[in-house]
């Protein structure tokens, strides 16, 4: 079984056509797995629905606690992209003997075909079943070790940090 923890982020945001604001209503994860015809045994649990810029250290402790106590050896966490790496660091420092994959979206799933969420979720599902124990960020069809990734705020893509350091020298 794969445990899926929902924490919010752009993945699950809705658009208010009157005010133009993004907000949380409910998760889209079950619909996404159904639409993708997923036959894997998955348990989906919503831990919180927050924008990652508003995520507190207490919220990260809730995520950590749930990762520790769940029986599954593979965990996917949907998370906002702005502080995904900070949460990954908290989880990695706990040395949990599980494969933990954090993923998110730059465009809400509710926006339809312009969203990268469906692709990122499918990638996270595949990587959660194939990677060794550890903490990873899965975005843009790639996986990254938690300590070798950052969000490039200019391109909206995630990239390796160690490769960037070598190229800068």
C-alpha positions in Angstrom: 0.0 0.0 0.0 1.0 3.6 -0.6 0.1 6.3 1.8 -0.8 9.6 0.4 -0.9 12.7 2.7 -2.5 15.8 1.4 -1.2 19.1 2.9 -2.6 21.6 0.4 -0.6 23.8 -1.9 -1.5 24.8 -5.5 -2.4 21.1 -6.3 -5.8 21.5 -4.6 -6.6 25.2 -5.1 -9.8 26.4 -6.7 -10.3 29.6 -8.5 -13.0 32.1 -7.5 -14.2 33.6 -10.8 -15.7 36.6 -9.1 -12.8 37.7 -6.8 -10.0 36.2 -8.9 -8.6 34.6 -5.7 -7.4 31.0 -5.2 -8.8 29.1 -2.3 -9.1 25.6 -0.9 -12.4 23.7 -1.0 -11.6 20.0 -1.1 -8.9 17.7 -2.5 -8.8 16.5 -6.1 -6.6 13.5 -5.4 -9.2 10.7 -5.4 -10.5 12.1 -8.7 -7.0 12.3 -10.1 -6.1 8.7 -9.2 -9.5 7.5 -10.6 -9.0 9.5 -13.8 -5.5 8.0 -14.2 -7.1 4.5 -13.8 -4.7 3.8 -10.9 -5.0 0.2 -9.6 -2.4 0.5 -6.9 -3.6 0.1 -3.3 -3.6 3.7 -2.0 -4.8 5.3 1.2 -5.5 9.0 0.9 -5.6 11.2 4.0 -5.9 14.9 4.3 -3.6 16.3 7.0 -4.3 20.0 6.2 -5.1 22.3 3.4 -2.7 25.2 3.6 -0.6 27.3 1.2 3.0 26.2 1.9 4.0 29.9 2.5 1.6 29.8 5.5 2.8 26.3 6.7 4.2 26.4 10.3 6.7 24.3 12.0 3.8 22.8 13.9 2.3 21.8 10.6 5.6 20.1 9.6 5.6 18.2 12.9 2.1 16.9 12.0 3.4 15.7 8.7 6.4 14.1 10.4 4.3 12.4 13.0 2.0 10.9 10.4 4.9 9.7 8.3 6.4 8.0 11.4 3.2 6.3 12.5 1.7 5.1 9.2 2.3 1.4 8.3 3.1 2.0 4.6 6.7 1.9 3.5 6.0 4.3 0.6 4.5 7.8 1.2 3.5 10.5 -1.2 2.9 14.0 0.2 1.2 16.7 -1.9 2.7 20.0 -0.9 3.0 23.6 -2.0 6.1 24.2 -4.0 7.4 27.3 -2.2 8.4 25.5 1.0 8.5 21.8 -0.2 12.2 21.5 0.4 11.9 22.9 4.0 9.4 20.1 4.8 11.6 17.5 3.0 14.5 18.6 5.3 12.5 18.1 8.4 11.5 14.6 7.3 15.0 13.6 6.2 16.5 14.7 9.5 14.1 12.2 11.2 15.7 9.2 9.4 12.5 7.4 8.8 13.1 4.1 7.0 10.5 4.7 4.3 10.4 6.1 0.8 8.9 9.6 1.1 8.1 11.6 -2.0 6.9 15.2 -2.0 5.2 16.6 -5.1 3.1 19.5 -6.0 2.0 21.7 -8.9 2.7 25.1 -10.3 -0.9 25.4 -11.7 -3.9 24.1 -9.9 -5.4 20.8 -11.1 -8.8 22.6 -11.3 -7.4 24.6 -14.2 -7.5 21.5 -16.5 -5.0 20.6 -19.1 -2.7 23.6 -18.2 -2.0 22.0 -14.8 1.2 20.0 -14.2 -0.4 18.4 -11.2 -1.6 15.3 -12.9 1.8 14.6 -14.5 3.6 15.3 -11.2 1.3 13.0 -9.2 1.8 10.1 -11.7 5.5 10.6 -11.5 5.4 10.6 -7.7 3.4 7.4 -7.7 6.0 5.7 -10.0 9.0 7.0 -8.1 7.5 6.1 -4.7 7.5 2.5 -5.8 11.0 2.3 -7.2 13.3 4.5 -5.1 15.1 3.4 -2.0 14.2 4.6 1.4 14.8 8.3 1.7 13.2 11.7 1.1 12.7 13.0 -2.4 11.1 15.8 -4.3 9.4 14.8 -7.5 8.6 17.6 -10.0 8.7 18.0 -13.8 9.1 14.3 -14.4 12.3 14.0 -12.3 13.2 13.0 -8.8 15.6 14.9 -6.7 17.3 14.0 -3.4 15.9 16.4 -0.7 19.3 18.0 -0.2 20.0 18.6 -3.9 17.0 20.5 -5.1 15.6 24.0 -5.3 12.7 25.7 -7.0 13.9 28.1 -9.7 11.6 31.0 -9.3 12.3 32.4 -12.7 11.5 29.3 -14.7 9.0 27.6 -12.3 11.0 24.4 -12.5 12.9 22.4 -9.9 16.6 21.8 -10.5 19.6 20.3 -8.8 21.6 22.6 -6.6 24.9 20.8 -6.6 25.0 20.8 -10.4 24.3 24.5 -10.3 27.2 25.1 -7.9 29.6 23.2 -10.2 28.4 25.2 -13.2 28.9 28.5 -11.3 32.6 27.8 -10.6 
